[in-house]
Amino acid sequence: MNIVSIFRIVAVSEGYSYLAFAATMPLKYGLGILWPNKIVGATHGALFLAFMVLLLLVWVRERWTIGRVAAFGLASLLPFGTIWLDRRIFAKK
């Protein structure tokens, strides 16, 4: 498995964790149930950090353009953004 494959797995996982984190917000603020938000939030945070480190590694090792790196960086700020961009960039031709 190469670095791009690992990056793609983490990128998609980060996207889904972002959605899961958003889903736990009503539990925390609406119902006062804190533990799901803590668990999912910590997982999302770890995946986000791994995503950023891997993005830098892929940028250097694979010589991605600054545009592609910036696109993934911005996509990581949007729910489902990394999943959408992964499918758009790495679509089977």
N, C-alpha and C positions, 0 to 999 in steps of 0.2 A: 504494500500500500504506500503510495507516494504522498508527499506533503499536501498536494492539491486535493487528493481524496479525503485526507484527514480534515483539511480545512472545510470542505464541502459538508462533511458529516457534522462538524461543530457548528457551521453556519446554519444549517437547517435545524439542528437541535436548539440553537440559540433563538431562532425565530419562533419555534413552538413554545419554548420556555417563556418568551415574552408574552405570548397569548395566554399561557397558563397563569402567569403573574397578574395579568390584567383581570383574569377570571376570579382570582382570589381577593381582589380589591373590595368587591361588594361584601364578601364575608367579613373582612376586617372592619370596614367603615360602616357597613349597614347592620351587621349582626354582632359585631364585637368578637368574632372568632379570629384569634390572632395566629394560631399555629400553622394553618395552611400557607398563609402569606409569608411567614418566616422561612419555611422550608422551600417553597417555590422561589421566593426572593433570593435566598442564598444560592440556590441552584442556578438561577438565571444570572446572578452576578458572577459566579464562577465560569459559566459558559461564555458570558460576554468578555471577560478577561482573556479566556483561552482563545476566543474568536479574534480579538485584537492582536494578541501575540502571534497567532498563526497568520493573520493577514499581513503583518509585517514580514514574517518569514517567507511567505509566498511572494510578496512583493520583491524581496531581495533575491531569493533563489530562482524564481521563475521569470523575473524581470517583467512583471506586469506593468502596464502603463499607469500613470498617476490617475488617469480618468477611471480605470477599473477599480483601483484601490479606493478612490474617493467615493465611487458609487457604492461599493460594499460598506464603507464606513458610514455613509448616510443611510443606507438601507438598514443598518443595524439599529438605527434610532426609530424605525417604524415597525409597528407590529406586522408580522408576516413579510416584512421587507426583504430579509435575507433569503427567505424561501422563494419568493417571487423572482428575485434577481438571480439566484442560483439556477432556477429553471430557465430563465430567459437567456443567460449566458452559456450555460452548459447543455442546452437542449440538443437532443440527438438530431442530426441533420439528415 
